[in-house]
């Protein structure tokens, strides 16, 4: 069986804020590209990043319904250590769709594992949780 997580994915995450008056763009937590490589029957590696940041990924996947992926991203960004943990599930194929209409997707959750400096000064605290989705790119 080909590993369905291996490959390139377009990634976006959003803060878990229930306020429907907030614009979607105000909830954006992160965006970038995920590149996943299969290391063994259950282990994955790769990268996640965008302009100005990149983290090395190490993790695993599990068979099930749906299939699960879990990894940790680590890297030095702007001279500081960043660590984020991710868990996600491969969205099952819809029987009433087609390959041309349905793009493979992973949905899940990400947590900032350690604090780091924020772009506007101050600190981005550890423990902040966001929801993410990634769609297969290409």
N, C-alpha and C positions, 0 to 999 in steps of 0.2 A: 504494500500500500504506500502511495506517495504521501509524504507528510503535508497536510493541507495548510500548515502554518508557515512553512518555508517560503521565502520570497519577499517581495517588497510590498509595503502597505502604506497608505496615506492615513495619518493619525491626527485626531483632534480630541481634546478633552475639555470638559466643561464643569464649572463649579456646581455643586449640588445645592442650588438656591431655589426654594419654592416660590419666590416672588415673580408672578407672571407679568408684572409691569416692567421688569428689567429686560432690556434688549438682549437677544442671544449673543451678540458680540461682546456685551459687558460680562458675560459668564465664561468666555473663553479662558481656559486654564493653560493650554499648551497646544501646539500643532507642529507637525514635522513628518518625517519619514521613518518608518521602521523597516529594517532589513534583517530578516531572520534566516539563520542557517541551521540545518539539522546536524547535531554533533554525534548523536547515537540514537538508539531506538526510542529514548525518552528525553534526551537532553537537547537544548537549543542554545545558540549564542547569536550575537548580532549587534546591531546598533540602533539607537533611536536618536534623532536630532533634527535640528533645523538651523536657520541662520544664527550663528553665534553660540550654539551649544550642541554637544554630542555626548551620549552616554553609551558605554558598553553594556550589552545585555548578556545575562547568563540565567538559564532557567530550564524548565521542563514542560512537557505536555502530557496529557493523559487522555486515553480513549474513553468514550462514554457518549451519552446522548443528552446534551451536546458535549463535544470535545472541549477540553479545558487547556489553557496555557497560563503559565505563571512564570514571571521572571523579575529580576532586579536589574535596574539600570544604575551604573556608577560612572562617574567621570569628574574631571576637574573643569569647571567653567568659570572664566574670569578669575582664576587663581583660587577658587573655592571648591571643596568636595561637594558634589551633588549625589544624592542617593534617592531613588524612587522605586517603589514596589508596585507591580502590576499583576492583576488576575483578570482573565478574560475567557469568553466562551465563543466558539465558532457558531455562527448563526446557521441553523439547519436549512437545507435547500427547501424552498416552498414548492410543493407538487404542482401548483397551478401557475408557476412562473416558467421562465426559460433562461438559458444561459445568456441570452442577449439582454434580458431585462433585470436579472438578479446578479449583483456583484458580490462575491464572497466577502463576508464581514466578520469582524471580531467585536464583541461588545464587552465592556467590563468596567473595572474600577482601578484607580491609581491613588497611592498615598505618598506624600512627601515624607520620607523616612527620617531625614535630618534637616535642620534649618539651614538656610543660606540667605545671602543678601538679596534684597529686592531691587528691581530696576529703578524704582523711584526713591531709593534710600530705605532705611529700615530693614527689617528681617522678615523673610518668608518663613513662617513657623513650621516645625515638623507636625505631622498628624493631619494636615489638610487633605481631605479626600475629594476626588473628582471622578466623574463618570467619563469613560472614553469609548470611542468607536474607531475602528480602523478598517479601511476597505482596500481590497487587493488592487495594487497599482500595476497595470500592464499585464 
